[in-house]
Amino acid sequence: MLSSPAHRYDPGADLRWLLLRPWLLISRLVVLLSQLLGLALVLAVQSGSRDPKVQQRLGKRIFTTLTNLGPCFIKLGQALSTRPDLVRRDWLDELTKLQDNLPAFPHAIALKTIEEELGAPVEQLFEEFPDHPVAAASLGQVYRAKPVGGSWVAVKVQRPRLTQQLRRDMVLIRLMGVVAAPLLPLNLGFGLGEIIDEFGRSLFEEIDYRREADNAERFGRLFASNPAVIVPRVDRSLSAQRVITTTWINGTKLQQRQELEAHHLDPASLIRTGVISGLQQLLEFGYFHADPHPGNLFALPGKTGAMGHLAYVDFGMMDSISDSDRLTLTGAVVHLINRDFAALAKDFVDLGFLNPNTDLTPIVPALEEVLGGALGDNVGSFNFKAITDRFSELMYAYPFRVPARFALIIRAVVSQEGLALRLDPSFRIIRVAYPYVAKRLLAGDTAEMREKLLEVLFDSEGRLQLQRLESLLAVVENDESAVGAELLPVAGAGLKLLLGQEGRSIRERLLLTLVRDDRLNTEDLRGLLELLGRTFAPQRMVRRLRDQLFTRLNPLAA
């Protein structure tokens, strides 16, 4: 038996390791090519059939093929299972099983792994331990057990010989990806190998359960003050490299709308919590769950305002985003909604999607054509599927590339939108994302938000952009995800900002825009006062307060 390699991803060392074992390389490559080409041929011939039984058989064929090929390919299927806009419903039901309904490995091996990792047999550590898992996923299987003198917990045990399988398959996936890159319709440039490497690194980090325990505790601290987001607690005394034990989450999986409603859970409020918590991870915390598929999210009873209660589990695949990228992404959302495509093109440069030396002159109108068309007349019509369809053409015609560090970010956002679409086909992520960004901008709760607010409110010549301020206020006022008068607390935070020490730069810019060319510019001042008067008219404030009070007192309105 081969010795277990180190628990880290190194494409160069792994390639040399596999080349020195040609029997492993050749036999596995034959299996991969035969299985994948066979599947591709069957799909090409039968995918156009209108017979539901044929499509059901194809779904089972996809599930069986990915399951047989092992963890790396199961991960790919899990990502596809969250995209009802990309995958047929007939196939989606089968792909969903890849999340936690895979064949289990032998129970005796799980017991042996627990004893090796925790230093004692199961019967000494647990009062109750079942003889079969409650769920089996790509990298491990989960048991519902009761420790000696404790409450119910989830015990995840890693699959045997996992490191060698991942090491072998990542080498072959990278080789096939690099060879196939010129044939792909999407122009990823040299970034494809880097994206595969990013996936490989995250996969190897995911199989070290000590790292996962650290991730869970860090994630829990970030959401400690948010009652709508629940994070299970890690039991360190029953966790090690290949075993991790956490508190048991007794919830409903976010897979089917009908199942949620049968448990008297509100899908809309749960979607809202998922999307807003995802935005917080990306744009506030800079640390995010990169694998938010339905098997890793559970709905719990209760609400906090308009937010349903949602539990995250499985913290193996996590990633961070830099402060500069967070700020640029926040600005990109604003630039997109404001249709400032010149600034958006600069955002793509700052994020690494375009080379700094790229001539943006032809790219700005191309962005306007592709992204402006996707926005339509209403920002609510925006969705990533529409962007993906059009953006592939743009990336092929212009020197765009996908930075490796954004591979997991894109995966997380796409998975989040796919999950929401599965529960609500009419969902549009921008309807939640833009009000969230607008509220943060208007509140100016951080230095970076105040800097971005200045950029939004004033043009390059220092003139006040009243239409942008009006747009931000209108977005907050008409936020579909809010309960009651969200504009009032935002207005209070904005007034506190304007009069406080942190608002000094905004006050200075206001004075500069009101006094230009050595004379008082009353037009901007009059426009600003009229806008505030319209927005915060007493009659409208009373109506908003009345609606908010009614919503909070009427349980049927929630």
Secondary structure, 3 states (H helix, E strand, C coil): CCCCCCCCCCHHHHHHHHHCCHHHHHHHHHHHHHHHHHHHHHHHHHCCCCCHHHHHHHHHHHHHHHHHHCHHHHHHHHHHCCCCCCCCHHHHHHHHCCCCECCCCCHHHHHHHHHHHHCCCHHHHEEECCCCCCEECCCEEEEEEEECCCCCEEEEEECCCHHHHHHHHHHHHHHHHHHHHHHCCCCCCCHHHHHHHHHHHHHHHHCCHHHHHHHHHHHHHHCCCCCCEECCCECHHHCCCCEEEEECCCCEECCCHHHHHHCCCCHHHHHHHHHHHHHHHHHHHCEEECCCCHHHEEEEEEEECCEEEEEECCCCCEEECCHHHHHHHHHHHHHHHCCCHHHHHHHHHHHCCCCCCCCCCCHHHHHHHHHHHHHCCCHHHCCHHHHHHHHHHHHHHCCCCCCHHHHHHHHHHHHHHHHHHHHCCCCCCHHHHHHHHHHHHHHCCCHHHHHHHHHHHECCCCCECHHHHHHHHHHHHCCCCCCCCCHHHHHHHHHHHHHCHHHHHHHHHHHHHHEECCEECHHHHHHHHHHHHHHCCHHHHHHHHHHHHHHHHCHHHC
